[in-house]
């Protein structure tokens, strides 16, 4: 072949390859986007430009949504906060609504279900008001008929695109009862019929300031704030009864949150919630906040702690179980006998200074101590006689956990006394508070020296006397058979 011809063919092939790459492969997304834009029913409308939307689709009443200060609100038939997700969904659906086909010379509106009273979506964007009519579904395909006022054509649109408009008033109302950022809460006040607590956030964490000054249980406070921030209405009560009839006199649970202001030195914003009695269904509770009335599920109500002790810090020990290298155990009997034992990790097991211990039992003991929480608070403080009566001075059992090294960092110390209720009394050296450890955790800890020897000391393997006798007989028979 002529070299010149070959060069020309090569150039043509290269140009064709470049065309395919840049215009077919890389240009495909842009072409698809352009085609989709050409099919938009409202090509000049962007979702964020829509000022209001009026829907008369699934609800016989026209529901008007208005954007106020960047937030959606229902203006008719009631004045209420709108569900932002549902309202944004309607605005986006308007902006992205696309036709599947166009009937340029349509028949009468009733053929397509577009006659009065057809489903309507009215809206304003950029100062221009427009109206979309939604008709019946097409005979073939998952589409529906639609038209735009002032445009003589009839369109078919995918039915799924219209789902954002098929909302009833209940669907468009904001079901959030409290709208706040848990990290912005500076103070929490909680009341119930026979008690109250107040907690404040500090640099060290949450502290209880009422009815006593003490460290608060950070997990309980954070869980409460999380439950409140995710609390949703089961239904709305637009015609509330009297406070007495709805169980708000007094409320069964009430919370007040002080939120830090956006500007430095600004007064904190206050958010309040009250929960009343059981609703008419018997499965929920009445609730109110910011002047609106709701019902919430009974489960949501049950999640709210309603005792002072549930908000108290009841940690007796907290460390990583894997860091425990040695456990020191001290036992005092009522007769004055004192016994000390030391158990250390050895080759992923435990070695005792006295009798060998059951490694599984020691692992369970360390695991229980690593996250030891009391179930209740017995007393804020006790006198010497009361401490002796509860066998806490001296303590019946002293458990100390140390990390690696000699002597190693002390990770925890817990002192146990007599049985109390369904558990055992306990305290830690740096506090005067007396706690009760529940039965489940107490079972993992030794109650006294006798209990330790019975449950924590490794028991020797039982001897099979019959097998031993047979073995001895075999040996004797073998010896008699020797010449």
C-alpha positions as CSV (number, residue, x, y, z in Angstrom):
1,X,0.0,0.0,0.0
2,X,1.1,3.5,-0.7
3,X,2.7,5.0,2.4
4,X,0.9,8.2,1.9
5,X,-2.5,6.4,1.7
6,X,-1.6,4.5,4.9
7,X,-0.8,7.8,6.7
8,X,-4.1,9.2,5.6
9,X,-6.0,6.2,6.8
10,X,-4.2,6.3,10.1
11,X,-5.1,9.9,10.6
12,X,-8.8,9.2,9.8
13,X,-8.8,6.3,12.3
14,X,-7.2,8.5,15.0
15,X,-9.8,11.2,14.4
16,X,-12.6,8.7,14.6
17,X,-11.2,7.2,17.8
18,X,-11.0,10.7,19.3
19,X,-14.5,11.5,18.2
20,X,-15.8,8.3,19.8
21,X,-13.9,8.9,23.0
22,X,-14.7,12.6,23.5
23,X,-18.2,12.8,22.0
24,X,-19.6,9.4,22.5
25,X,-18.0,8.0,25.7
26,X,-17.1,11.2,27.7
27,X,-20.0,13.2,26.2
28,X,-22.6,10.6,27.1
29,X,-23.4,12.0,30.6
30,X,-23.7,15.6,29.2
31,X,-26.0,14.4,26.4
32,X,-28.2,12.5,28.8
33,X,-28.4,15.5,31.1
34,X,-29.3,17.7,28.2
35,X,-32.1,15.3,27.1
36,X,-33.5,15.2,30.6
37,X,-33.4,19.0,30.8
38,X,-35.3,19.3,27.5
39,X,-38.1,17.1,28.9
40,X,-38.6,19.1,32.1
41,X,-42.1,20.6,32.4
42,X,-40.8,23.6,34.3
43,X,-37.3,24.1,32.8
44,X,-36.7,27.6,34.3
45,X,-37.7,26.5,37.9
46,X,-35.1,25.6,40.5
47,X,-36.3,24.0,43.7
48,X,-34.6,26.5,46.0
49,X,-36.4,29.4,44.2
50,X,-39.9,28.1,45.0
51,X,-41.5,30.4,47.6
52,X,-44.7,28.5,48.2
53,X,-46.5,25.4,47.1
54,X,-50.3,24.7,47.3
55,X,-51.4,21.1,47.0
56,X,-54.8,19.7,46.4
57,X,-54.0,16.1,45.5
58,X,-54.6,13.5,48.2
59,X,-56.3,15.8,50.8
60,X,-59.6,17.4,49.8
61,X,-58.3,20.6,51.5
62,X,-55.7,22.7,49.8
63,X,-52.5,22.6,51.8
64,X,-50.3,25.6,51.4
65,X,-46.6,25.4,52.2
66,X,-44.5,28.6,52.6
67,X,-40.8,29.1,52.8
68,X,-40.1,31.5,55.7
69,X,-36.6,32.4,56.7
70,X,-35.2,29.4,55.0
71,X,-37.7,27.0,56.6
72,X,-40.9,25.4,55.4
73,X,-44.1,26.1,57.3
74,X,-47.7,25.1,56.7
75,X,-49.8,28.2,56.2
76,X,-53.2,26.6,55.4
77,X,-55.4,25.0,56.6
78,X,-53.5,25.4,59.9
79,X,-50.4,27.3,60.9
80,X,-47.8,24.6,61.8
81,X,-44.2,23.7,61.1
82,X,-43.8,21.6,58.0
83,X,-41.9,18.4,57.6
84,X,-38.7,19.7,55.8
85,X,-38.1,16.4,54.0
86,X,-41.6,16.2,52.6
87,X,-41.7,19.9,51.6
88,X,-38.3,19.8,50.0
89,X,-39.4,16.6,48.2
90,X,-42.4,18.5,46.7
91,X,-40.2,21.4,45.6
92,X,-37.6,19.1,44.0
93,X,-40.3,17.1,42.3
94,X,-41.7,20.3,40.7
95,X,-38.2,21.3,39.4
96,X,-37.3,17.9,38.1
97,X,-40.7,16.8,36.7
98,X,-40.2,15.4,33.2
99,X,-42.5,14.3,30.4
100,X,-42.4,10.8,28.9
101,X,-44.4,11.9,25.9
102,X,-46.5,14.9,24.7
103,X,-50.0,15.0,23.2
104,X,-49.8,18.1,21.0
105,X,-53.5,18.1,20.0
106,X,-55.2,16.7,23.1
107,X,-58.9,15.6,23.3
108,X,-61.2,17.2,26.0
109,X,-59.7,17.3,29.5
110,X,-62.1,14.7,30.9
111,X,-60.5,12.1,28.6
112,X,-57.4,12.4,30.7
113,X,-59.0,13.1,34.1
114,X,-57.9,16.7,33.9
115,X,-61.3,18.3,34.2
116,X,-62.5,20.1,37.4
117,X,-61.9,19.2,40.2
118,X,-58.6,17.7,39.1
119,X,-55.7,17.3,41.4
120,X,-53.7,20.6,41.5
121,X,-50.2,21.7,42.4
122,X,-49.8,25.5,42.4
123,X,-46.5,27.2,43.2
124,X,-44.6,30.4,42.8
125,X,-41.0,30.6,41.7
126,X,-39.1,33.8,40.7
127,X,-42.3,35.8,41.2
128,X,-44.2,33.7,38.6
129,X,-47.2,31.6,39.7
130,X,-47.8,28.3,37.8
131,X,-50.3,25.5,38.1
132,X,-49.9,21.8,37.4
133,X,-52.9,19.6,36.9
134,X,-52.6,15.8,37.5
135,X,-55.0,13.4,35.8
136,X,-55.6,9.7,35.7
137,X,-53.1,7.0,35.0
138,X,-52.4,6.1,31.4
139,X,-53.9,2.8,30.0
140,X,-50.4,1.4,29.3
141,X,-47.2,2.0,31.2
142,X,-46.7,3.4,34.8
143,X,-47.5,6.9,33.8
144,X,-50.1,9.6,34.5
145,X,-51.5,12.5,32.5
146,X,-50.7,16.1,33.4
147,X,-51.1,19.5,32.0
148,X,-49.9,23.1,32.8
149,X,-52.3,26.0,32.9
150,X,-51.8,28.2,29.9
151,X,-50.2,25.4,27.9
152,X,-52.6,23.5,25.5
153,X,-50.6,20.3,25.5
154,X,-51.1,17.1,27.6
155,X,-48.1,15.3,29.0
156,X,-47.5,11.9,30.3
157,X,-45.2,11.7,33.3
158,X,-43.9,8.8,35.3
159,X,-46.3,8.2,38.2
160,X,-43.6,7.8,40.7
161,X,-42.6,11.4,40.1
162,X,-46.0,12.5,41.4
163,X,-45.7,10.7,44.7
164,X,-44.2,13.7,46.4
165,X,-47.5,15.6,45.8
166,X,-49.7,12.8,47.1
167,X,-49.6,13.9,50.7
168,X,-52.2,14.5,53.3
169,X,-52.0,17.2,55.9
170,X,-50.7,14.7,58.5
171,X,-47.9,13.7,56.1
172,X,-46.7,17.3,55.7
173,X,-46.7,18.2,59.4
174,X,-43.4,18.2,61.2
175,X,-43.5,15.3,63.6
176,X,-40.5,16.4,65.6
177,X,-41.7,17.6,68.9
178,X,-38.5,19.3,70.0
179,X,-36.0,20.8,67.5
180,X,-32.7,21.3,69.1
181,X,-29.0,20.3,69.0
182,X,-28.1,18.1,72.0
183,X,-24.6,19.6,72.0
184,X,-26.1,23.0,72.6
185,X,-27.8,22.0,75.8
186,X,-26.3,23.7,78.9
187,X,-28.8,22.7,81.5
188,X,-31.5,20.0,81.9
189,X,-34.4,20.2,84.3
190,X,-36.7,17.2,84.7
191,X,-39.8,16.8,86.8
192,X,-42.3,14.0,87.5
193,X,-45.1,13.8,90.1
194,X,-42.9,12.8,93.1
195,X,-39.5,14.1,92.1
196,X,-37.2,16.4,90.1
197,X,-33.6,16.7,89.0
198,X,-31.5,19.4,87.4
199,X,-28.2,18.9,85.7
200,X,-25.6,21.4,84.3
201,X,-22.9,20.8,81.7
202,X,-19.4,21.7,82.9
203,X,-15.9,21.2,81.5
204,X,-15.7,17.9,83.4
205,X,-19.1,16.7,82.2
206,X,-22.6,16.7,83.5
207,X,-23.2,17.5,87.2
208,X,-26.4,17.2,89.2
209,X,-27.3,20.4,91.0
210,X,-30.7,19.4,92.3
211,X,-31.9,17.8,94.6
212,X,-28.2,17.1,95.6
213,X,-24.9,18.2,94.2
214,X,-23.2,15.2,92.7
215,X,-21.7,13.8,89.5
216,X,-24.4,13.0,87.0
217,X,-24.5,9.9,84.9
218,X,-23.4,11.2,81.6
219,X,-24.8,8.3,79.7
220,X,-28.2,8.8,81.2
221,X,-28.3,12.5,80.4
222,X,-27.0,12.0,76.8
223,X,-29.5,9.2,76.3
224,X,-32.3,11.4,77.5
225,X,-31.2,14.2,75.1
226,X,-31.0,11.8,72.2
227,X,-34.4,10.4,73.0
228,X,-35.9,13.9,73.1
229,X,-34.2,15.0,69.8
230,X,-35.6,11.9,68.0
231,X,-39.0,12.1,69.7
232,X,-41.7,12.0,67.0
233,X,-45.5,12.6,67.3
234,X,-47.7,9.6,66.8
235,X,-50.6,11.9,66.0
236,X,-51.6,15.6,66.4
237,X,-54.3,17.0,68.8
238,X,-55.7,20.2,67.2
239,X,-58.6,20.5,69.7
240,X,-57.0,19.7,73.1
241,X,-59.2,19.0,76.1
242,X,-58.6,20.5,79.6
243,X,-55.3,20.0,81.4
244,X,-57.0,17.7,83.9
245,X,-58.6,15.6,81.2
246,X,-55.3,15.2,79.4
247,X,-53.2,14.5,82.5
248,X,-51.2,17.7,82.5
249,X,-52.3,18.7,86.0
250,X,-49.6,17.9,86.9
251,X,-47.7,16.4,84.0
252,X,-46.4,12.9,84.4
253,X,-43.1,14.0,83.0
254,X,-41.7,17.4,82.1
255,X,-38.4,18.5,80.8
256,X,-36.9,22.0,80.3
257,X,-33.7,22.5,78.2
258,X,-31.6,25.6,78.3
259,X,-29.8,26.0,75.0
260,X,-26.7,28.1,74.4
261,X,-27.4,31.2,72.3
262,X,-25.7,31.7,69.0
263,X,-24.2,35.0,70.1
264,X,-21.8,35.2,73.0
265,X,-23.5,36.4,76.1
266,X,-27.0,35.9,74.7
267,X,-29.8,34.6,76.9
268,X,-30.2,30.8,76.5
269,X,-33.2,29.6,74.5
270,X,-35.6,27.4,76.4
271,X,-37.2,24.3,75.0
272,X,-40.0,22.6,77.1
273,X,-41.9,19.3,76.8
274,X,-44.7,18.0,79.0
275,X,-46.1,14.5,78.9
276,X,-49.6,13.9,80.3
277,X,-51.9,10.9,80.7
278,X,-52.8,8.0,78.6
279,X,-54.6,8.9,75.3
280,X,-58.0,7.6,74.1
281,X,-56.4,4.7,72.3
282,X,-54.8,3.5,75.5
283,X,-51.5,2.9,73.8
284,X,-50.0,6.3,73.9
285,X,-49.6,9.5,75.9
286,X,-50.6,13.1,75.4
287,X,-47.7,15.5,75.0
288,X,-47.3,19.2,74.3
289,X,-44.5,21.6,73.4
290,X,-44.4,25.1,72.1
291,X,-48.2,25.4,72.3
292,X,-48.8,22.3,70.1
293,X,-50.5,19.1,71.4
294,X,-49.5,15.6,70.3
295,X,-49.7,12.0,71.2
296,X,-46.5,9.9,71.6
297,X,-46.0,6.2,72.0
298,X,-46.0,4.6,75.5
299,X,-42.6,3.2,74.7
300,X,-41.2,6.7,74.2
301,X,-42.6,7.7,77.6
302,X,-41.1,4.6,79.2
303,X,-37.7,5.6,78.0
304,X,-37.6,8.7,80.1
305,X,-35.9,8.1,83.5
306,X,-38.1,9.2,86.3
307,X,-36.1,8.7,89.5
308,X,-33.2,10.7,90.9
309,X,-30.9,7.7,91.1
310,X,-31.2,7.0,87.4
311,X,-29.5,10.4,86.8
312,X,-26.7,9.8,89.4
313,X,-23.3,8.6,88.4
314,X,-23.2,5.0,89.8
315,X,-19.8,3.9,88.4
316,X,-17.8,2.0,91.0
317,X,-15.1,1.0,88.6
318,X,-14.2,1.5,85.0
319,X,-11.1,0.1,83.2
320,X,-10.2,-2.1,80.3
321,X,-10.4,-5.8,81.4
322,X,-7.4,-6.6,79.3
323,X,-5.2,-4.2,81.3
324,X,-5.8,-6.1,84.6
325,X,-2.5,-7.9,85.5
326,X,-3.2,-8.6,89.2
327,X,-6.1,-8.9,91.6
328,X,-5.7,-8.4,95.3
329,X,-8.5,-9.8,97.5
330,X,-8.9,-9.1,101.1
331,X,-11.5,-10.8,103.4
332,X,-12.6,-9.9,106.9
333,X,-14.9,-12.2,108.9
334,X,-17.2,-11.1,111.6
335,X,-14.9,-12.8,114.1
336,X,-12.1,-10.5,113.1
337,X,-10.2,-13.0,110.9
338,X,-8.4,-11.3,108.0
339,X,-7.1,-13.1,104.9
340,X,-5.3,-11.6,101.9
341,X,-4.9,-13.3,98.5
342,X,-3.1,-12.3,95.3
343,X,-4.0,-13.5,91.9
344,X,-1.9,-12.6,88.8
345,X,-2.1,-13.2,85.1
346,X,0.3,-15.9,84.0
347,X,0.5,-17.2,80.4
348,X,-3.1,-16.0,79.6
349,X,-4.4,-17.7,82.8
350,X,-4.3,-16.8,86.5
351,X,-1.9,-17.9,89.2
352,X,-2.8,-17.6,92.9
353,X,-0.6,-17.0,95.9
354,X,-2.6,-19.7,97.6
355,X,-4.9,-22.4,96.2
356,X,-5.2,-22.5,92.3
357,X,-8.1,-20.5,91.0
358,X,-10.7,-21.2,88.3
359,X,-9.5,-19.0,85.4
360,X,-13.0,-18.6,84.0
361,X,-14.3,-17.4,87.4
362,X,-11.4,-14.9,87.6
363,X,-12.1,-13.6,84.1
364,X,-15.8,-13.1,85.0
365,X,-14.8,-11.3,88.2
366,X,-12.5,-8.9,86.3
367,X,-15.1,-8.3,83.5
368,X,-17.7,-7.4,86.2
369,X,-15.3,-5.0,87.9
370,X,-14.3,-3.4,84.6
371,X,-17.7,-1.8,84.1
372,X,-19.2,-2.1,87.6
373,X,-22.3,0.0,88.0
374,X,-24.5,0.1,91.1
375,X,-28.2,-0.4,90.8
376,X,-29.2,1.9,93.6
377,X,-27.8,4.4,96.2
378,X,-28.4,3.2,99.7
379,X,-27.2,6.3,101.5
380,X,-25.2,9.5,100.9
381,X,-23.1,8.7,103.9
382,X,-23.1,6.6,107.0
383,X,-21.7,6.9,110.5
384,X,-19.0,4.6,112.0
385,X,-21.6,2.3,113.7
386,X,-23.7,2.0,110.6
387,X,-20.7,1.2,108.5
388,X,-19.7,-1.5,110.9
389,X,-23.2,-2.8,110.9
390,X,-23.1,-3.2,107.1
391,X,-19.6,-4.8,107.4
392,X,-18.0,-1.9,105.4
393,X,-15.6,-0.9,108.2
394,X,-13.7,-3.0,107.9
395,X,-15.1,-4.3,104.6
396,X,-16.2,-7.9,104.4
397,X,-14.5,-8.1,100.9
398,X,-12.0,-5.7,99.4
399,X,-11.2,-6.1,95.7
400,X,-8.3,-4.3,94.1
401,X,-7.2,-4.5,90.5
402,X,-3.7,-3.4,89.3
403,X,-2.2,-3.0,85.9
404,X,1.2,-4.3,84.8
405,X,4.3,-3.5,86.7
406,X,5.4,-3.6,90.4
407,X,3.3,-2.5,92.1
408,X,1.4,-1.4,89.0
409,X,-1.2,1.3,88.6
410,X,-4.3,0.6,90.7
411,X,-7.2,0.4,88.2
412,X,-10.0,-0.1,90.7
413,X,-10.9,-0.7,94.4
414,X,-14.3,-1.8,95.5
415,X,-15.4,-2.7,99.0
416,X,-18.3,-5.1,99.6
417,X,-20.4,-5.5,102.7
418,X,-23.5,-7.4,103.7
419,X,-26.3,-8.5,101.4
420,X,-28.9,-5.8,100.9
421,X,-32.2,-6.4,99.1
422,X,-31.4,-8.5,96.1
423,X,-27.8,-7.5,96.0
424,X,-24.9,-6.4,98.2
425,X,-23.8,-3.0,99.6
426,X,-20.6,-1.5,98.3
427,X,-18.5,1.6,98.3
428,X,-15.3,3.0,96.9
429,X,-12.6,4.6,99.0
430,X,-12.8,8.1,97.7
431,X,-16.6,8.5,98.3
432,X,-18.9,8.4,101.3
433,X,-21.8,7.3,99.2
434,X,-23.1,3.7,99.8
435,X,-24.3,1.8,96.8
436,X,-26.2,-1.4,96.2
437,X,-24.9,-3.8,93.5
438,X,-27.6,-5.8,91.9
439,X,-27.8,-9.6,92.2
440,X,-26.6,-10.3,88.6
441,X,-23.3,-8.4,89.1
442,X,-22.9,-9.5,92.7
443,X,-23.0,-13.1,91.6
444,X,-19.8,-12.6,89.7
445,X,-18.0,-11.3,92.9
446,X,-17.1,-13.3,96.0
447,X,-19.5,-12.6,99.0
448,X,-16.9,-13.7,101.6
449,X,-13.8,-16.0,102.0
450,X,-16.0,-19.1,102.2
451,X,-17.8,-18.2,99.0
452,X,-14.5,-17.5,97.3
453,X,-13.1,-20.9,98.2
454,X,-16.3,-22.6,97.1
455,X,-16.7,-20.9,93.8
456,X,-13.4,-19.4,92.7
457,X,-10.8,-22.0,93.8
458,X,-10.2,-24.6,91.1
459,X,-11.5,-28.0,92.2
460,X,-9.4,-31.1,91.6
461,X,-10.5,-33.4,88.9
462,X,-12.8,-36.2,90.2
463,X,-11.0,-39.6,90.4
464,X,-12.7,-42.5,88.6
465,X,-12.2,-45.2,91.3
466,X,-13.4,-48.1,89.0
467,X,-11.0,-47.2,86.3
468,X,-8.2,-46.9,88.8
469,X,-9.0,-50.4,90.3
470,X,-9.0,-51.9,86.8
471,X,-5.7,-50.3,86.0
472,X,-4.2,-51.6,89.2
473,X,-5.5,-55.1,88.5
474,X,-4.0,-55.1,85.0
475,X,-0.6,-54.1,86.4
476,X,-0.7,-56.9,89.0
477,X,-1.7,-59.4,86.3
478,X,1.1,-58.3,84.1
479,X,3.6,-58.6,87.0
480,X,2.4,-62.2,87.8
481,X,2.9,-63.2,84.2
482,X,6.6,-62.4,84.3
483,X,8.9,-65.4,84.5
